[in-house]
Each structure stands twice: as C-alpha cells, then as structure tokens.
Amino acid sequence: MTVYGSRPPEPSRPDRPDDSGYEPGYDPPRHSGLHGSWSDTAAPGGWGPPAQPQPNPEGYGAEDWRPPTRERPVRPPATRRPVVNRTTVIIAIVVVLLVGAGTATAATLLGGDDKPDAGGTPVAASGSPSGSAAAPAAAPATEQISMSATGDVVMGMAPGGLPPNNGKGFFDPVRDLLRADFQMANLEQTITEDTGYGKCSAATLGKTCFAFRTPPATVQNLKDAGFHLVNLANNHAFDFDETGYRNTQKALDSVGIKYTGWPEQITVVEVKGVKVAVVGFASYARWSNLCSDLPKAATLIQKAATQADLVVVQVHMGAEGAGMTRTRNQTETFLGENRCNPVAFAHTVIDAGADLVVGHGPHVVRGMEFYKGRLIAYSLGNFAGYKALGYSGIVGVTAVININLKRDGSWAGGKLISTYMVAPGLPRPDPKQQAIRYIGQFTQQDFPQTGPKIAADGTLTPPA
C-alpha cells in the first residue's frame, strides 16, 4: 500500500467557522472569478460539442457529433416495466408444444420438474420427439444490481500539487468500500497536460481561483479503483477550456471509463443485463445540463427512461462551504451563480422517471430523502482532494453510498459508508463513522418524515 504524508490530525467538529472547501492556507473565494467568466456566445468558428462517449468512429473532437437518436419503446415516466410473469411464459410454451409435438411433451413440462439451480434460477425440464437433449434455456437477466457513488474527486492540482508516482495506489485504502456492480464518482477536475489556457490568472491561482488538472497517466487510478462512470457536469470540468475537456474524455476512453454531463447527453451502460442511463446536471449551460431549468430537465429524464431500465441522475448543486449542510426547498446561490433548488430539482427528475439522485457540490455532506420510493442523496461531500480541497472539520467528512435497485427501480436495500480525507486530501475509511452520524442528524432536521432510517452501521431503510 502506498502511503502519502504523515498521520493527519483528527477531524474537528462541523461548527468551525474557518473551514472551507479548499486546501488549507488558501483564502476562500470571494468573487465570481472562481469559476471564470464563461460566456454563452460561441467562439469564432463555433463550439462543437465535445466528443461523444464511445462508440464514436471519429474519435475525439468530431464536429458533427449529435446526441444519440436511437429510438426505443416509450416508457411512461410514472410507471415501470412489469416483470414477465413466469406462468404466462410456461403456458405459451405449452401451447406451442401441444401444436407441434403432441401432448406427451407438454405433460413432461407440466410434471413439476422445475428445480432451482445453485443460484436460485428456475430451470424448466424439456423434451423432444426424437429423444435428443434440447439446448439449455438462456438464464434470465439479473433482476437487481448494486451501485456505489462518491462525491467530489480531485487527484491533484498540477503543476505543484501532484502525488508521487502519478498517485499509484491512490484509492487502495478505500477500494473495497467502493465495490459494486456499477461504480460512479463526480470527477471534479480535468485529466490533461497543460493546454496553454487556464481560467485563473497567475495572481489569483490557488488564492481566489482554482483550476484542477492532473496528467493523463493519473486516469489509471480511477480504473484501478473500479470506477465505471464519472460525472463531468460540475464547475471544474472546463478549467482548461474545451481542449482540456476533450483531453479528459480521451483519457477516460483510454481505460474504458464512461462519462456523462454534456448538454443533452444520456449515457447508457449495461450492467449484468440491466440497462442504466446516467445523466449529469450542474449550473453551467456551456458544458452541462442545467439543474435550474426544471422543464428541460424533466424532458431529458423522460427521454432517458425510454432508453434504459434504470435512470440515475448525477447533480452538482448547492452553495459551498462548511456552513452549507442544510437542505431547503429554495434556490441556493454562490458567488452570484444559481446553484439550483435541490429539493425541487430532485423531485422533478424523479417525477420524470429517475430512480436515484446523487448530489454533490457543497463540499459537505447533507441529508437524504426518499421521494416516491426513490433515494435522494443531497450531497456526499468531498471524497478526494489531493492538495486541492480542505480536509479538516466537516469538509473532510465524506461518504459513499452502496445501494441495490431492482430492474423496475424499486428499492432492494442499501448502506451509507463513512469515509474521510486525511492530509493532504487522501480518501480513507473513517473508524469514527462520522458521515453516518452527521448525515443522520441532517436527515432528521431537514426530512423528518421522508428521510431514511440510518442504522449505526449505515444500513438505510425507507420511511414507513
């Protein structure tokens, strides 16, 4: 195991007034220059969307990229596809057998020979007029999958704030906590060499403006951790302009990690036979779907629901800072930016067909809620921020969720896992279980009727 730095001080209580979301020693941002001054006006020559996730035969930067147009059967957003009734399937088979092979074969099928295999999957006996062995029936698709998700991930801050050996082993101490059929994270940085452009001036970089990048080799750390998909809808995805964004895509593609977040982008991944659509939202019209545009968000999620069995929403929303642990049904602003109404947004996308909402952005953990049987994690906080994000106090208390969902989107169990960051911003398991305690507290304060019950070991139970 690779070890960075020395043993850190114990995290302090969350009421420290000086805790911020950034590296200790930096002044918290005080003006709108934190995220640059992006304009929605097209640059000379026009702004083509960044490269589409594979397959994209043109590679990176194809200017004729368009959102996928493949049509699938429309699924009403408020309902779920019913699981095919096994009895109905058997009856249909019997009818065919009666017509084509006589009643003897049908009697064999109805004779009670169905037995579960080692995995509990029923296997029907079969016969043929010639007595030859029939081909084994295909196993049914998995009816539930596990998913894990984290908050913000920053693996370094080039040029001076990079881990040794490109961060090899960066996620090793928490890798087992992340394990799931489908692992997700919010990638709060670019993965690129210096593009010659940055949103921060030399005078403001690291003081009132922050731009995060690590070299392409660091993408292997995400792969080694087991991540299958990252969200790029956040305020740091365009830190090094369109070139940096495209280079990030290229790096992720090189190790087979999917990504989502570009306007109108719906990323569909097949997980053990279950199709999962993931859509990313934030506050930046140029490179993300807007969490403040509720009608458009609903339309996009309705479209996603026609393309997959499950729909997951990743959303970067909420004002930043140690004092921003509460979730209210009102619009939040930060440095003049509309950081969306977390409750209104989450309820809107679930009404439209989303099965899970994963929030991040405030740099602190927040409460959780069940709405129409679907879990909303309003903020999982930071997860990793090597020499980039603060790690003392409440901003260093982080969380992972690991949940099981059935194919129809219904709840099949889940757990909240406590992690925390140690100097200089590395993820570690938290023996004090702080995230469980704090998220439980914030859930009781903000969602006393609709929040999950959170056991001491992190087990999540929907409200009665």
Secondary structure by P-SEA (a helix, b strand, c coil): cccccccccccccccccccccccccccccccccccccccccccccccccccccccccccccccccccccccccccccccccccccaaaaaaaaaaaaaacccaaaaaaaaccccccccccbbbbbbccccccccccccccccccbbbbbccbbbcccccccccccccccccccccccccccbbbbbccccccccccccccccccccccbbbbbbccccaaaaaaacccbbbccccccccccaaaaaaaaaaaaaabbbbbbcccbbbbbbcccbbbbbbbbcccccccccccaaaaaaaaaaaaaacccbbbbbbbcccccccccccccbbbbccccccccaaaaaaaaaaacccbbbbbcccbbbbbbbcccccccccccccccccccccccccccccccccccccccccccbbbbbbbccccbbbbbbccaaaaaaaaaaaaaccccccccccccccccccc
